[in-house]
């Protein structure tokens, strides 16, 4: 569990929870569904741009194998940006995620209706698609490793390669715009000020090592992938993948969220 991750307390006075609110009024909510899903360079870049980040974890480490926990999500109205990371479960797997998935979907609908910027990654993108009327299903085949995507907006979603590790795919919600795809299915979509991406821009060596050590090596081998090759390629791509993640965050904030990416501006709406 990252040292700066906090558990949200619905009874906590926000004024007490935000040590830097006076100096930095813009706030980002980063939702970790499990202890292995770190925010990596995506979280780093958001912090660099002046956001005060609240990092919440839905399923604690001791419940990783039985993720049906009770969890109360905060009101997104208290935030300027919401980021949802990946998870090893499926949005449609009610046996695993039933106690909390409806609360997450409601948070997403509330954020969307309020035109709050939302970035959903992998499971987060699938949840976003579901919340807005799309669906999630088992993909015809897995995607694991560094792969390129076909993008209609390379300035926002470069071809990559991006890291993938998923067995499901989403359908683009009604009224949303598909931005990128692979042979397996959609890879990115936009809905208002929300962006969902199937790939993992936040993936770095630390995160991949945690995945591999938690059963990922066996899972990769079972699907014909070499875990050591995945790790070696991730190390080799460290600098380029970090910069690509930074660029994605910047483009998302500037083009979709429509907020300033100048750290001196503190993430304020460009129209403000």
DRENDO-615320 format. One record per residue: residue number from 0; residue in one letter; x, y, z of N, C-alpha, C in turn. Coordinates in pm, whole numbers, plus 50000, padded with zeros to 5 digits. Atoms other than C-alpha are relative to their C-alpha. Example, Ala and Ser with C-alpha at 12.3 -4.5 7.8 and 13.67 -1.06 7.14 Angstrom:
2
<titor 0,'A',<50089,49881,50000>,<51230,49550,50780>,<50090,50120,50000>>
<titor 1,'S',<49918,49881,49994>,<51367,49894,50714>,<49923,50109,50073>>
END
This chain:
272
<titor 0,'X',<50085,49881,50000>,<50000,50000,50000>,<50088,50124,50000>>
<titor 1,'X',<49917,49881,50004>,<50155,50334,49899>,<49985,50080,50128>>
<titor 2,'X',<50000,49931,49873>,<50248,50544,50197>,<49906,50119,50002>>
<titor 3,'X',<50084,49882,50002>,<50037,50839,50079>,<49855,49966,49972>>
<titor 4,'X',<50137,50038,50024>,<49719,50640,50025>,<49922,50010,50129>>
<titor 5,'X',<50081,49983,49881>,<49439,50723,50265>,<49868,49930,49983>>
<titor 6,'X',<50134,50055,50001>,<49109,50561,50356>,<49903,50114,50024>>
<titor 7,'X',<50094,49890,49988>,<48816,50795,50308>,<49903,49974,50113>>
<titor 8,'X',<50092,50008,49887>,<48607,50860,50618>,<49884,50094,49971>>
<titor 9,'X',<50112,49913,50036>,<48255,50988,50532>,<49965,50100,50108>>
<titor 10,'X',<50030,49908,49891>,<48236,51159,50873>,<50111,50102,50024>>
<titor 11,'X',<49886,49911,49979>,<48568,51342,50839>,<49972,50136,49940>>
<titor 12,'X',<50014,49863,50049>,<48555,51719,50806>,<50102,50023,49889>>
<titor 13,'X',<49904,49979,50110>,<48708,51798,50462>,<50107,50102,50033>>
<titor 14,'X',<49901,49898,49965>,<48880,52101,50612>,<50115,49941,50080>>
<titor 15,'X',<49894,50064,49923>,<49072,51871,50846>,<50078,49902,49915>>
<titor 16,'X',<49936,50102,50082>,<49149,51615,50576>,<50100,50059,49903>>
<titor 17,'X',<49917,49940,50104>,<49318,51861,50340>,<50101,50095,50062>>
<titor 18,'X',<49897,49919,49934>,<49641,51986,50488>,<50046,50115,49914>>
<titor 19,'X',<49948,49895,50089>,<49725,52193,50179>,<49890,50071,49925>>
<titor 20,'X',<50112,49945,50076>,<49379,52311,50077>,<50013,50150,49979>>
<titor 21,'X',<49990,49856,50013>,<49452,52676,50143>,<50098,50036,49890>>
<titor 22,'X',<49900,49969,50099>,<49765,52675,49929>,<49965,49944,49863>>
<titor 23,'X',<50028,50068,50126>,<49631,52440,49663>,<49855,49953,50000>>
<titor 24,'X',<50142,50031,49989>,<49254,52441,49618>,<49952,49890,49907>>
<titor 25,'X',<50049,50102,50093>,<49236,52188,49333>,<50029,49861,50055>>
<titor 26,'X',<49992,50132,49937>,<49171,51830,49442>,<49972,49891,49898>>
<titor 27,'X',<50021,50118,50084>,<49197,51496,49265>,<49970,49880,50088>>
<titor 28,'X',<50033,50124,49933>,<49035,51174,49381>,<50052,49885,49914>>
<titor 29,'X',<49947,50116,50071>,<49232,50864,49278>,<49951,49875,50071>>
<titor 30,'X',<50060,50119,49942>,<49047,50537,49335>,<50081,49877,49961>>
<titor 31,'X',<49931,50127,50017>,<49256,50223,49379>,<49902,49890,50040>>
<titor 32,'X',<50093,50108,49964>,<49040,49913,49366>,<50066,49893,50086>>
<titor 33,'X',<49926,50098,49920>,<49312,49697,49523>,<50140,50055,50028>>
<titor 34,'X',<49870,49949,49956>,<49654,49735,49683>,<50110,49984,49896>>
<titor 35,'X',<49899,50022,50104>,<49838,49624,49367>,<49990,50101,49886>>
<titor 36,'X',<50024,49906,50110>,<49698,49897,49141>,<50049,50138,50040>>
<titor 37,'X',<49938,49872,49966>,<49934,50191,49185>,<49974,50103,49890>>
<titor 38,'X',<50027,49896,50100>,<49892,50525,49010>,<50121,50035,49916>>
<titor 39,'X',<49880,49987,50082>,<50253,50533,48886>,<50019,50139,49943>>
<titor 40,'X',<49973,49869,50060>,<50345,50811,48644>,<49875,50084,49977>>
<titor 41,'X',<50124,49922,50012>,<49979,50910,48600>,<49980,50082,50127>>
<titor 42,'X',<50012,49928,49874>,<49957,50999,48968>,<50111,50102,50020>>
<titor 43,'X',<49887,49907,49989>,<50302,51157,48957>,<49973,50129,49923>>
<titor 44,'X',<50022,49882,50084>,<50202,51389,48674>,<49888,50087,50056>>
<titor 45,'X',<50110,49924,49942>,<49874,51490,48838>,<50050,50082,50118>>
<titor 46,'X',<49942,49928,49886>,<50068,51584,49152>,<50089,50114,49953>>
<titor 47,'X',<49913,49896,50054>,<50324,51777,48947>,<49921,50120,49950>>
<titor 48,'X',<50083,49892,50054>,<50041,51980,48796>,<49925,50076,50108>>
<titor 49,'X',<50052,49920,49892>,<49941,52104,49138>,<49877,49949,50069>>
<titor 50,'X',<50119,50055,49934>,<49658,51875,49244>,<50035,49944,50137>>
<titor 51,'X',<49992,50063,49869>,<49611,51778,49606>,<49924,49869,49988>>
<titor 52,'X',<50057,50130,50034>,<49546,51404,49575>,<49953,49925,50124>>
<titor 53,'X',<50052,50096,49904>,<49322,51189,49791>,<50001,49863,49932>>
<titor 54,'X',<49993,50135,50057>,<49405,50822,49722>,<49921,49905,50091>>
<titor 55,'X',<50087,50090,49925>,<49137,50576,49832>,<50016,49858,49949>>
<titor 56,'X',<49992,50141,50040>,<49149,50196,49830>,<49870,49930,50038>>
<titor 57,'X',<50130,50065,49979>,<48828,49998,49790>,<50017,49868,50074>>
<titor 58,'X',<49981,50134,49944>,<48950,49645,49867>,<50136,49994,50068>>
<titor 59,'X',<49871,50006,49932>,<49221,49619,50135>,<50074,49871,49967>>
<titor 60,'X',<49915,50114,50037>,<49510,49377,50091>,<49950,49869,50058>>
<titor 61,'X',<50043,50125,49936>,<49369,49125,50337>,<49871,49943,49941>>
<titor 62,'X',<50121,50049,50064>,<49049,49099,50129>,<50018,49980,49850>>
<titor 63,'X',<49973,50011,50143>,<49217,49064,49790>,<49935,49876,49940>>
<titor 64,'X',<50059,50125,50050>,<49092,48705,49752>,<49851,49990,50025>>
<titor 65,'X',<50145,49996,49976>,<48742,48794,49874>,<49957,50146,49999>>
<titor 66,'X',<50014,49855,50012>,<48678,49145,49740>,<49860,50055,50024>>
<titor 67,'X',<50135,49951,49976>,<48311,49167,49833>,<49988,50078,50129>>
<titor 68,'X',<49999,49918,49879>,<48365,49441,50089>,<49895,50110,49989>>
<titor 69,'X',<50087,49883,49997>,<48133,49720,50195>,<50088,50125,49988>>
<titor 70,'X',<49921,49878,50018>,<48261,50059,50079>,<49907,50114,49963>>
<titor 71,'X',<50078,49881,50029>,<48108,50405,50078>,<50086,50099,49924>>
<titor 72,'X',<49924,49906,50082>,<48230,50630,49798>,<49966,50143,50038>>
<titor 73,'X',<50027,49859,49968>,<48265,51004,49857>,<49919,50068,49890>>
<titor 74,'X',<50069,49916,50098>,<48063,51270,49681>,<50106,50061,49909>>
<titor 75,'X',<49896,49944,50088>,<48268,51361,49372>,<49994,50151,49988>>
<titor 76,'X',<50011,49855,50010>,<48142,51718,49396>,<50109,50072,50076>>
<titor 77,'X',<49891,49938,49925>,<48424,51785,49641>,<50133,49997,49930>>
<titor 78,'X',<49873,50016,50073>,<48685,51717,49373>,<49994,50070,49864>>
<titor 79,'X',<49987,49939,50132>,<48811,51876,49053>,<50037,49899,49893>>
<titor 80,'X',<49957,50106,50092>,<48927,51548,48897>,<49981,49866,50070>>
<titor 81,'X',<50015,50135,49947>,<48842,51181,48945>,<50075,49903,49908>>
<titor 82,'X',<49924,50101,50075>,<49076,50898,48837>,<49969,49864,50060>>
<titor 83,'X',<50027,50137,49956>,<48980,50530,48855>,<50099,49907,49934>>
<titor 84,'X',<49897,50090,50049>,<49252,50268,48820>,<49943,49862,49970>>
<titor 85,'X',<50042,50134,50038>,<49242,49902,48720>,<49965,49912,50118>>
<titor 86,'X',<50035,50099,49897>,<49140,49590,48910>,<50009,49862,49936>>
<titor 87,'X',<49992,50136,50055>,<49180,49213,48872>,<49865,49934,49980>>
<titor 88,'X',<50133,50057,50011>,<48803,49162,48871>,<49927,50056,49879>>
<titor 89,'X',<50083,49952,50111>,<48525,49220,48618>,<49883,50081,50054>>
<titor 90,'X',<50112,49917,49959>,<48260,49488,48641>,<49872,49918,50012>>
<titor 91,'X',<50122,50080,50001>,<47994,49227,48564>,<50004,49883,50098>>
<titor 92,'X',<49986,50113,49908>,<48124,48977,48823>,<49937,50036,50135>>
<titor 93,'X',<50073,49958,49880>,<47857,49046,49082>,<50038,49918,50123>>
<titor 94,'X',<49961,50082,49885>,<47973,48759,49301>,<50121,50059,50071>>
<titor 95,'X',<49879,49943,49942>,<48298,48950,49357>,<49983,50145,50044>>
<titor 96,'X',<49998,49855,49978>,<48217,49320,49340>,<49864,50059,50036>>
<titor 97,'X',<50136,49950,49976>,<47843,49345,49419>,<49988,50101,50113>>
<titor 98,'X',<50023,49905,49891>,<47876,49523,49755>,<50040,50143,49969>>
<titor 99,'X',<49952,49864,50022>,<48057,49823,49607>,<49990,50052,49857>>
<titor 100,'X',<49995,49951,50138>,<48030,49839,49228>,<49887,50098,49970>>
<titor 101,'X',<50109,49907,50028>,<47689,50009,49226>,<50031,50139,50054>>
<titor 102,'X',<49960,49870,49946>,<47826,50285,49448>,<50100,50069,49910>>
<titor 103,'X',<49902,49941,50092>,<48114,50336,49206>,<49932,50049,49873>>
<titor 104,'X',<50071,49958,50121>,<47882,50348,48906>,<49920,50127,50027>>
<titor 105,'X',<50075,49879,49965>,<47667,50606,49086>,<50094,50120,50011>>
<titor 106,'X',<49902,49892,49994>,<47977,50815,49161>,<50033,50049,49859>>
<titor 107,'X',<49966,49962,50137>,<48062,50810,48791>,<49886,50074,49932>>
<titor 108,'X',<50115,49930,50059>,<47711,50909,48684>,<49987,50140,50058>>
<titor 109,'X',<50008,49869,49936>,<47713,51192,48936>,<50108,50093,49947>>
<titor 110,'X',<49890,49919,50052>,<48053,51315,48818>,<49973,50042,49856>>
<titor 111,'X',<50028,49969,50140>,<47947,51295,48454>,<49892,50107,49990>>
<titor 112,'X',<50109,49904,50004>,<47622,51484,48518>,<50046,50139,50044>>
<titor 113,'X',<49946,49873,49951>,<47818,51753,48702>,<50112,50054,49913>>
<titor 114,'X',<49893,49962,50093>,<48070,51774,48415>,<50135,50009,50070>>
<titor 115,'X',<49869,50009,49936>,<48359,51683,48643>,<50092,49915,49913>>
<titor 116,'X',<49906,50081,50078>,<48669,51554,48461>,<50022,49863,50064>>
<titor 117,'X',<49981,50138,49954>,<48702,51175,48490>,<50096,49929,49905>>
<titor 118,'X',<49909,50086,50077>,<48986,50948,48374>,<49986,49858,50053>>
<titor 119,'X',<50015,50139,49962>,<48907,50576,48382>,<50101,49914,49928>>
<titor 120,'X',<49894,50084,50055>,<49185,50321,48329>,<49965,49853,50018>>
<titor 121,'X',<50028,50144,50001>,<49120,49954,48237>,<49867,49972,50069>>
<titor 122,'X',<50125,50021,49927>,<48861,49843,48498>,<49926,50132,50018>>
<titor 123,'X',<50063,49869,49985>,<48799,50214,48556>,<49930,50044,49875>>
<titor 124,'X',<50064,49967,50127>,<48722,50262,48187>,<49877,49913,49978>>
<titor 125,'X',<50114,50090,50013>,<48494,49958,48190>,<49886,50043,50091>>
<titor 126,'X',<50103,49948,49909>,<48310,50097,48493>,<49938,50127,49943>>
<titor 127,'X',<50050,49877,50061>,<48280,50435,48320>,<49906,49969,49885>>
<titor 128,'X',<50086,50039,50111>,<48140,50272,48007>,<49867,49946,50050>>
<titor 129,'X',<50122,50059,49944>,<47890,50073,48214>,<49911,50107,50060>>
<titor 130,'X',<50077,49895,49934>,<47782,50378,48415>,<49925,50086,49899>>
<titor 131,'X',<50058,49910,50100>,<47706,50570,48095>,<49917,49926,49896>>
<titor 132,'X',<50090,50073,50089>,<47505,50295,47925>,<50066,49901,49907>>
<titor 133,'X',<49931,50102,50078>,<47772,50079,47762>,<49997,49868,50074>>
<titor 134,'X',<49997,50132,49936>,<47855,49723,47857>,<50142,49947,50002>>
<titor 135,'X',<49871,50068,49991>,<48146,49497,47946>,<49976,49852,49978>>
<titor 136,'X',<50014,50142,50031>,<48195,49145,47815>,<50137,49936,49991>>
<titor 137,'X',<49874,50072,50018>,<48460,48877,47789>,<50051,50027,49859>>
<titor 138,'X',<49941,49974,50130>,<48697,48967,47505>,<50026,49869,49926>>
<titor 139,'X',<49975,50123,50075>,<48754,48718,47222>,<50138,49941,50027>>
<titor 140,'X',<49869,50049,49959>,<49116,48691,47336>,<50061,50101,50095>>
<titor 141,'X',<49935,49911,49905>,<49342,48837,47601>,<50093,50097,49929>>
<titor 142,'X',<49891,49911,50041>,<49578,49129,47558>,<50091,50017,50120>>
<titor 143,'X',<49900,49988,49895>,<49891,49110,47771>,<50131,50045,49937>>
<titor 144,'X',<49871,49952,50050>,<50206,49313,47708>,<49989,50134,49932>>
<titor 145,'X',<49990,49870,50065>,<50316,49619,47516>,<49948,49989,49857>>
<titor 146,'X',<50062,50007,50132>,<50095,49673,47212>,<49964,50139,49951>>
<titor 147,'X',<50042,49874,50061>,<50019,49956,46972>,<49849,49999,49981>>
<titor 148,'X',<50142,49986,50026>,<49666,50088,46924>,<49981,50087,49876>>
<titor 149,'X',<50036,49914,50114>,<49495,50247,46625>,<49924,50119,50054>>
<titor 150,'X',<50059,49881,49940>,<49415,50604,46725>,<49951,50098,49895>>
<titor 151,'X',<50052,49894,50086>,<49196,50864,46558>,<50052,50137,50042>>
<titor 152,'X',<49953,49872,49944>,<49350,51136,46776>,<50139,49980,50060>>
<titor 153,'X',<49866,50031,49948>,<49725,51069,46805>,<50056,50107,50092>>
<titor 154,'X',<49954,49897,49908>,<49778,51402,46978>,<49951,49978,50142>>
<titor 155,'X',<50056,50033,49869>,<49562,51277,47264>,<50034,49858,50040>>
<titor 156,'X',<49972,50141,49977>,<49600,50899,47237>,<50103,49954,49897>>
<titor 157,'X',<49899,50049,50094>,<49933,50814,47070>,<49985,49849,49978>>
<titor 158,'X',<50009,50143,50030>,<49966,50472,46908>,<50069,49914,50105>>
<titor 159,'X',<49930,50077,49896>,<50196,50369,47189>,<50139,49957,49956>>
<titor 160,'X',<50082,50104,49937>,<50292,50102,47253>,<49961,50031,50144>>
<titor 161,'X',<50052,49990,49866>,<50086,50087,47570>,<49996,49861,50063>>
<titor 162,'X',<50006,50130,49934>,<50087,49814,47832>,<49856,49957,50019>>
<titor 163,'X',<50134,50057,49987>,<49784,49587,47836>,<50006,49876,50090>>
<titor 164,'X',<50018,50127,49927>,<49666,49318,48077>,<49851,49990,50031>>
<titor 165,'X',<50145,50010,49978>,<49298,49239,48039>,<49942,49885,49919>>
<titor 166,'X',<50072,50111,50062>,<49051,48970,47942>,<49857,50040,49962>>
<titor 167,'X',<50132,49947,50033>,<48737,49185,47906>,<50015,50116,49903>>
<titor 168,'X',<50003,49880,50083>,<48638,49462,47669>,<49868,50072,50025>>
<titor 169,'X',<50122,49922,49981>,<48382,49742,47684>,<49941,50041,49865>>
<titor 170,'X',<50061,49935,50115>,<48134,49881,47435>,<49991,50148,50031>>
<titor 171,'X',<50003,49855,49982>,<48135,50255,47382>,<49857,50043,50034>>
<titor 172,'X',<50134,49960,49960>,<47839,50418,47560>,<49929,50083,49893>>
<titor 173,'X',<50074,49916,50094>,<47562,50585,47358>,<50038,50147,50017>>
<titor 174,'X',<49964,49859,49997>,<47661,50939,47266>,<50147,50027,50021>>
<titor 175,'X',<49855,49984,49983>,<48029,50880,47344>,<50070,49980,49866>>
<titor 176,'X',<49922,50010,50124>,<48303,50886,47081>,<50118,49906,50021>>
<titor 177,'X',<49884,50089,49995>,<48546,50600,47025>,<50120,50073,49942>>
<titor 178,'X',<49879,49929,50041>,<48897,50741,46999>,<50112,49909,49953>>
<titor 179,'X',<49892,50093,50036>,<49119,50434,46965>,<49950,49858,50018>>
<titor 180,'X',<50045,50139,49998>,<49093,50060,46918>,<50118,49908,49971>>
<titor 181,'X',<49907,50106,50041>,<49283,49734,46875>,<49917,49893,49932>>
<titor 182,'X',<50073,50108,50064>,<49192,49410,46705>,<49899,49936,50095>>
<titor 183,'X',<50088,50062,49900>,<49025,49302,47031>,<49876,50083,50028>>
<titor 184,'X',<50115,49914,49969>,<48799,49603,47082>,<50042,50143,50023>>
<titor 185,'X',<49968,49860,49974>,<48779,49971,47176>,<50110,50015,50104>>
<titor 186,'X',<49891,49972,49906>,<49083,50113,47353>,<49985,50134,50071>>
<titor 187,'X',<50021,49870,49935>,<48965,50465,47434>,<49872,50061,49949>>
<titor 188,'X',<50119,49926,50041>,<48649,50673,47432>,<49989,50127,50083>>
<titor 189,'X',<50027,49873,49932>,<48538,51021,47525>,<49851,50017,50016>>
<titor 190,'X',<50140,49964,49974>,<48209,51120,47685>,<50002,50129,50081>>
<titor 191,'X',<49993,49872,49930>,<48187,51489,47772>,<50141,50028,50049>>
<titor 192,'X',<49868,49974,49941>,<48475,51564,48010>,<50061,49874,50060>>
<titor 193,'X',<49949,50128,49950>,<48541,51195,48073>,<50074,49926,49889>>
<titor 194,'X',<49921,50081,50092>,<48802,50972,47909>,<50021,49863,50062>>
<titor 195,'X',<49972,50136,49957>,<48822,50595,47937>,<50102,49937,49909>>
<titor 196,'X',<49899,50069,50079>,<49127,50398,47825>,<50013,49856,50051>>
<titor 197,'X',<49989,50140,49962>,<49156,50019,47821>,<50142,49963,50043>>
<titor 198,'X',<49861,50032,49969>,<49536,50017,47839>,<50042,50063,50132>>
<titor 199,'X',<49949,49958,49869>,<49755,50100,48139>,<50111,50105,49987>>
<titor 200,'X',<49895,49898,50005>,<49938,50436,48109>,<50075,50013,50132>>
<titor 201,'X',<49938,49988,49867>,<50014,50414,48483>,<50101,49890,50028>>
<titor 202,'X',<49916,50117,49975>,<50209,50088,48448>,<50148,50037,49998>>
<titor 203,'X',<49855,49989,49996>,<50573,50098,48555>,<50055,49871,50058>>
<titor 204,'X',<49938,50124,49953>,<50821,49838,48674>,<49951,49960,50139>>
<titor 205,'X',<50046,50032,49865>,<50709,49863,49037>,<49864,49933,49998>>
<titor 206,'X',<50134,50059,50007>,<50347,49793,48951>,<50003,49862,49937>>
<titor 207,'X',<49995,50130,50067>,<50428,49511,48711>,<50059,49893,50092>>
<titor 208,'X',<49942,50097,49906>,<50649,49342,48971>,<49897,49955,50103>>
<titor 209,'X',<50103,50037,49904>,<50362,49352,49218>,<49898,49906,49937>>
<titor 210,'X',<50095,50089,50069>,<50126,49198,48962>,<50059,49861,49982>>
<titor 211,'X',<49937,50130,50026>,<50372,48925,48873>,<50015,49920,50129>>
<titor 212,'X',<49980,50069,49872>,<50445,48843,49238>,<49868,49953,50062>>
<titor 213,'X',<50131,50035,49943>,<50071,48819,49313>,<49925,49900,49914>>
<titor 214,'X',<50064,50100,50083>,<50004,48543,49064>,<50006,50028,49851>>
<titor 215,'X',<49995,49962,50140>,<50068,48725,48740>,<50093,49916,49915>>
<titor 216,'X',<49908,50084,50077>,<50361,48507,48638>,<49928,49876,49948>>
<titor 217,'X',<50072,50120,50041>,<50145,48197,48634>,<49890,50033,49900>>
<titor 218,'X',<50107,49961,50092>,<49860,48381,48464>,<50055,50032,49862>>
<titor 219,'X',<49939,49967,50128>,<50089,48517,48193>,<50041,49873,49926>>
<titor 220,'X',<49956,50125,50064>,<50242,48175,48125>,<49882,49919,49951>>
<titor 221,'X',<50119,50077,50039>,<49896,48017,48113>,<49940,50052,49870>>
<titor 222,'X',<50052,49941,50124>,<49814,48253,47826>,<50110,50018,49896>>
<titor 223,'X',<49895,50001,50101>,<50138,48196,47637>,<50093,50118,50002>>
<titor 224,'X',<49913,49883,49991>,<50321,48506,47758>,<50115,49972,50097>>
<titor 225,'X',<49881,50017,49917>,<50671,48518,47909>,<50008,50115,50099>>
<titor 226,'X',<49999,49890,49904>,<50660,48720,48233>,<50134,50071,50010>>
<titor 227,'X',<49869,49934,49993>,<51034,48785,48233>,<50023,50091,49880>>
<titor 228,'X',<49991,49912,50117>,<51014,48924,47881>,<49917,50126,50022>>
<titor 229,'X',<50084,49884,49970>,<50728,49151,47992>,<50073,50096,50093>>
<titor 230,'X',<49928,49917,49904>,<50940,49275,48281>,<50119,50069,49935>>
<titor 231,'X',<49884,49942,50067>,<51249,49328,48067>,<49959,50112,49905>>
<titor 232,'X',<50046,49896,50093>,<51053,49523,47807>,<49950,50123,50076>>
<titor 233,'X',<50048,49888,49919>,<50891,49736,48077>,<50118,50082,50051>>
<titor 234,'X',<49880,49927,49957>,<51235,49823,48214>,<50061,50079,49885>>
<titor 235,'X',<49939,49935,50116>,<51363,49906,47867>,<49919,50122,49955>>
<titor 236,'X',<50088,49892,50044>,<51064,50131,47800>,<49971,50102,50111>>
<titor 237,'X',<50033,49920,49883>,<51074,50306,48137>,<49986,50149,49969>>
<titor 238,'X',<50002,49856,50023>,<51159,50657,48020>,<49894,50039,49898>>
<titor 239,'X',<50096,49963,50104>,<50950,50659,47704>,<49857,49980,50048>>
<titor 240,'X',<50137,50025,49954>,<50645,50509,47876>,<49958,50103,50104>>
<titor 241,'X',<50031,49895,49902>,<50666,50759,48162>,<49964,50130,49929>>
<titor 242,'X',<50029,49876,50073>,<50681,51050,47919>,<49867,49989,49927>>
<titor 243,'X',<50127,50020,50071>,<50392,50902,47720>,<49883,50016,50097>>
<titor 244,'X',<50106,49985,49899>,<50185,50881,48040>,<49982,50147,50037>>
<titor 245,'X',<50009,49857,49970>,<50269,51243,48125>,<49926,50074,49888>>
<titor 246,'X',<50063,49933,50114>,<50168,51352,47775>,<49851,49969,49993>>
<titor 247,'X',<50141,50037,50001>,<49841,51161,47800>,<49923,50079,50105>>
<titor 248,'X',<50065,49922,49894>,<49754,51328,48131>,<49985,50145,49957>>
<titor 249,'X',<50004,49861,50044>,<49842,51670,47989>,<49894,50020,49892>>
<titor 250,'X',<50096,49987,50110>,<49637,51615,47673>,<49857,49980,50050>>
<titor 251,'X',<50133,50022,49943>,<49342,51476,47869>,<49950,50125,50072>>
<titor 252,'X',<50041,49883,49924>,<49336,51776,48100>,<49974,50120,49908>>
<titor 253,'X',<50014,49885,50088>,<49381,52029,47819>,<49886,49987,49901>>
<titor 254,'X',<50094,50016,50111>,<49156,51880,47551>,<49864,49946,50041>>
<titor 255,'X',<50127,50061,49959>,<48888,51685,47738>,<49950,50063,50130>>
<titor 256,'X',<50040,49936,49875>,<48883,51815,48094>,<49993,50152,49985>>
<titor 257,'X',<49996,49857,50029>,<48956,52163,47954>,<50043,50082,50121>>
<titor 258,'X',<49940,49924,49891>,<49168,52276,48245>,<50144,50028,49964>>
<titor 259,'X',<49862,49962,50027>,<49509,52438,48249>,<50096,49889,50043>>
<titor 260,'X',<49894,50093,49963>,<49815,52212,48250>,<50127,50074,50040>>
<titor 261,'X',<49889,49921,49946>,<50038,52493,48373>,<50001,49983,50151>>
<titor 262,'X',<49998,50021,49855>,<50148,52394,48726>,<49975,50128,50079>>
<titor 263,'X',<50021,49874,49929>,<50142,52761,48822>,<49853,50037,50009>>
<titor 264,'X',<50143,49969,50000>,<49771,52774,48739>,<49922,49910,50093>>
<titor 265,'X',<50066,50086,49904>,<49691,52492,48979>,<49883,49922,49945>>
<titor 266,'X',<50106,50083,50056>,<49468,52299,48738>,<49866,50069,49988>>
<titor 267,'X',<50126,49929,50007>,<49206,52573,48708>,<49936,49984,49862>>
<titor 268,'X',<50072,50001,50126>,<48936,52564,48441>,<50052,50113,49912>>
<titor 269,'X',<49949,49897,50090>,<49060,52748,48134>,<49897,50110,49978>>
<titor 270,'X',<50105,49901,50020>,<48724,52921,48111>,<49980,50088,50122>>
<titor 271,'X',<50021,49925,49875>,<48748,53047,48469>,<50063,50139,49991>>
END
